[in-house]
């Protein structure tokens, strides 16, 4: 099973996911997270034994609304019972604001509370993707990767054989360069291989007799 840490999840999550650490400090970012989720649901009514501490606990709009309608004493008891299970992380979705009691207890117990502006389904999908890509690991391949009609084509061969020149010819014909020289390849959990370019040399191709060419400047993004 894929496993990463809270700090890796926050780093890997795309900006569009809007994932933020709302509470928790110290070793919080080193807590492991797994690609398993559990909606809190009835646990807030006292069924805390059903909480699986190895799963990410999700509180959507309904759960947050329920907590805020409770009296301060009942809300504190519900949150203490929920966080007493010490799950790997607690996620508030749909732009909800964690109750102050939850934030305070999270800091005391050193448990991460994350917030996400997206609805629960889209938030879970985004987190699963981030965990999958982060946990998959990657390798660096010497070659050229081109997107030909939506399919990634990896061109391999000895140095100086003309890989980059082939890529330029394909770009001229309307296809897209993904990476030249260094191709970062990840294997996802479903077996798919995904390639990308190294950040420092993105859009750049070295062509014999010409030098370094910025493909984006010449042909557009």
C-alpha positions as CSV (number, residue, x, y, z in Angstrom):
1,X,0.0,0.0,0.0
2,X,1.3,3.5,-0.9
3,X,2.3,5.6,2.1
4,X,3.7,9.1,2.3
5,X,3.9,11.7,5.1
6,X,1.8,14.7,5.7
7,X,4.7,17.0,4.7
8,X,5.0,15.1,1.4
9,X,1.3,15.4,0.8
10,X,1.3,19.1,1.4
11,X,4.3,19.5,-1.0
12,X,2.9,17.2,-3.7
13,X,-0.7,18.5,-3.7
14,X,-1.4,20.8,-6.7
15,X,-2.3,24.4,-5.8
16,X,-5.8,23.8,-7.3
17,X,-6.5,21.4,-4.5
18,X,-6.0,24.2,-1.9
19,X,-4.8,21.8,0.8
20,X,-3.7,23.7,3.9
21,X,-2.4,22.6,7.3
22,X,-4.8,24.3,9.7
23,X,-3.5,22.9,13.0
24,X,-0.7,20.6,14.3
25,X,3.0,21.4,14.7
26,X,6.3,19.8,15.5
27,X,6.3,16.2,14.3
28,X,2.8,16.6,12.7
29,X,4.3,16.8,9.2
30,X,6.1,13.5,9.7
31,X,2.9,11.5,10.4
32,X,2.3,8.8,7.7
33,X,-0.8,9.0,5.6
34,X,-2.3,6.2,3.5
35,X,-4.7,6.3,0.5
36,X,-7.7,5.2,2.7
37,X,-10.5,7.5,3.8
38,X,-13.3,7.3,6.3
39,X,-16.3,9.7,6.6
40,X,-16.7,10.5,10.2
41,X,-20.5,10.4,10.1
42,X,-22.1,8.7,13.2
43,X,-18.8,8.7,15.1
44,X,-19.6,12.2,16.1
45,X,-22.7,10.8,17.9
46,X,-20.5,8.7,20.1
47,X,-19.6,5.6,18.0
48,X,-15.9,6.3,18.2
49,X,-14.9,2.6,18.2
50,X,-15.7,2.6,14.5
51,X,-13.0,5.1,13.7
52,X,-10.0,3.5,12.0
53,X,-6.9,5.4,13.0
54,X,-5.1,4.2,9.9
55,X,-7.5,6.1,7.6
56,X,-7.7,9.7,6.8
57,X,-10.8,11.0,8.6
58,X,-13.0,13.3,6.5
59,X,-15.4,15.9,7.8
60,X,-17.6,17.4,5.1
61,X,-20.1,20.1,5.2
62,X,-22.7,18.0,7.1
63,X,-20.3,16.9,9.9
64,X,-18.9,20.4,10.5
65,X,-22.5,21.9,10.5
66,X,-23.5,19.2,13.1
67,X,-20.6,20.0,15.3
68,X,-21.3,23.7,15.3
69,X,-24.9,23.1,16.3
70,X,-23.9,21.2,19.5
71,X,-23.5,22.9,22.8
72,X,-19.9,23.7,23.7
73,X,-19.8,20.8,26.2
74,X,-21.1,18.2,23.7
75,X,-19.0,19.6,20.9
76,X,-15.8,19.3,23.0
77,X,-16.8,15.7,24.0
78,X,-17.4,14.7,20.4
79,X,-14.1,16.2,19.2
80,X,-12.2,14.6,22.0
81,X,-13.7,11.2,21.2
82,X,-12.9,11.6,17.5
83,X,-9.3,12.8,17.9
84,X,-8.7,10.5,20.8
85,X,-8.4,7.7,18.1
86,X,-5.3,9.6,16.9
87,X,-5.9,9.1,13.1
88,X,-3.1,10.0,10.7
89,X,-4.9,13.2,9.7
90,X,-8.3,14.9,9.8
91,X,-9.5,16.7,6.7
92,X,-12.2,19.4,6.6
93,X,-13.6,19.6,3.1
94,X,-16.0,22.0,1.2
95,X,-14.3,25.1,2.6
96,X,-15.5,24.4,6.1
97,X,-13.8,26.0,9.1
98,X,-12.6,23.6,11.8
99,X,-14.1,24.3,15.3
100,X,-11.8,26.1,17.6
101,X,-11.9,23.1,20.0
102,X,-10.6,20.9,17.2
103,X,-7.7,23.2,16.4
104,X,-6.7,23.5,20.0
105,X,-6.8,19.8,20.6
106,X,-4.9,19.1,17.4
107,X,-2.1,21.3,18.6
108,X,-2.1,19.6,22.0
109,X,-2.1,16.1,20.6
110,X,0.2,17.0,17.7
111,X,-2.3,15.7,15.1
112,X,-2.7,17.3,11.7
113,X,-5.9,19.0,10.7
114,X,-6.1,19.9,7.0
115,X,-8.6,22.0,5.2
116,X,-9.6,21.9,1.5
117,X,-12.0,24.3,-0.3
118,X,-13.2,21.5,-2.7
119,X,-16.2,19.2,-2.1
120,X,-15.5,15.9,-0.5
121,X,-15.4,13.8,-3.6
122,X,-13.0,16.1,-5.5
123,X,-10.9,16.6,-2.5
124,X,-10.5,12.8,-2.0
125,X,-9.7,12.3,-5.7
126,X,-7.0,15.0,-5.6
127,X,-5.4,13.6,-2.5
128,X,-5.4,10.1,-3.9
129,X,-3.7,11.3,-7.0
130,X,-1.1,13.3,-5.0
131,X,-0.3,10.2,-2.8
132,X,-0.2,7.9,-5.8
133,X,2.3,10.2,-7.7
134,X,4.4,10.9,-4.6
135,X,4.6,7.3,-3.4
136,X,5.3,5.8,-6.8
137,X,8.9,7.0,-7.0
138,X,10.6,7.9,-10.3
139,X,13.6,7.1,-12.4
140,X,15.5,9.4,-14.8
141,X,15.9,8.1,-18.4
142,X,18.3,9.6,-21.0
143,X,16.2,10.2,-24.0
144,X,13.5,12.4,-25.5
145,X,9.8,12.3,-24.7
146,X,7.2,13.6,-27.2
147,X,3.5,13.8,-27.0
148,X,2.2,12.4,-30.3
149,X,-1.6,12.7,-30.6
150,X,-2.0,12.3,-26.9
151,X,0.4,9.3,-26.5
152,X,3.8,9.7,-24.9
153,X,6.5,8.4,-27.1
154,X,10.0,7.9,-25.6
155,X,12.8,8.1,-28.1
156,X,15.9,6.3,-26.9
157,X,19.4,5.8,-28.4
158,X,23.1,6.5,-28.0
159,X,24.3,10.0,-27.5
160,X,24.6,12.0,-30.7
161,X,22.4,9.7,-32.7
162,X,19.8,12.3,-33.4
163,X,17.1,12.0,-30.8
164,X,16.7,15.7,-30.3
165,X,16.6,16.3,-34.1
166,X,13.8,13.7,-34.4
167,X,11.9,15.6,-31.6
168,X,12.2,18.9,-33.4
169,X,10.9,17.4,-36.6
170,X,7.9,16.1,-34.8
171,X,7.3,19.4,-33.1
172,X,7.4,21.1,-36.6
173,X,4.6,18.7,-37.6
174,X,2.4,19.8,-34.7
175,X,3.3,17.4,-31.9
176,X,4.5,18.5,-28.5
177,X,7.9,18.2,-26.8
178,X,7.6,16.9,-23.2
179,X,11.3,16.5,-22.2
180,X,14.7,16.4,-23.8
181,X,17.8,14.7,-22.5
182,X,16.5,13.9,-19.0
183,X,13.0,12.3,-18.8
184,X,11.5,11.7,-15.4
185,X,9.4,8.6,-15.4
186,X,6.9,7.5,-12.7
187,X,5.0,4.3,-12.4
188,X,1.5,4.8,-10.9
189,X,-0.2,2.1,-8.9
190,X,-2.5,1.1,-11.8
191,X,0.6,0.3,-13.9
192,X,0.6,3.4,-16.1
193,X,3.9,5.2,-16.8
194,X,3.9,9.0,-16.7
195,X,6.8,11.0,-18.1
196,X,7.7,14.6,-17.5
197,X,10.7,16.9,-17.9
198,X,13.2,18.2,-15.3
199,X,12.2,21.7,-14.2
200,X,15.5,23.3,-14.9
201,X,15.6,22.3,-18.6
202,X,11.9,22.4,-19.4
203,X,11.2,23.5,-23.0
204,X,14.9,23.3,-23.9
205,X,16.4,21.1,-26.6
206,X,20.1,20.8,-27.6
207,X,20.4,20.5,-31.4
208,X,23.7,19.6,-33.0
209,X,25.2,22.5,-35.0
210,X,22.7,25.0,-33.5
211,X,23.0,24.8,-29.7
212,X,20.2,25.2,-27.1
213,X,16.8,25.8,-28.5
214,X,13.8,27.0,-26.5
215,X,10.9,25.1,-28.1
216,X,8.3,27.2,-26.4
217,X,9.6,30.5,-27.7
218,X,10.0,29.1,-31.3
219,X,6.8,27.1,-31.6
220,X,4.5,28.2,-28.8
221,X,3.4,26.5,-25.6
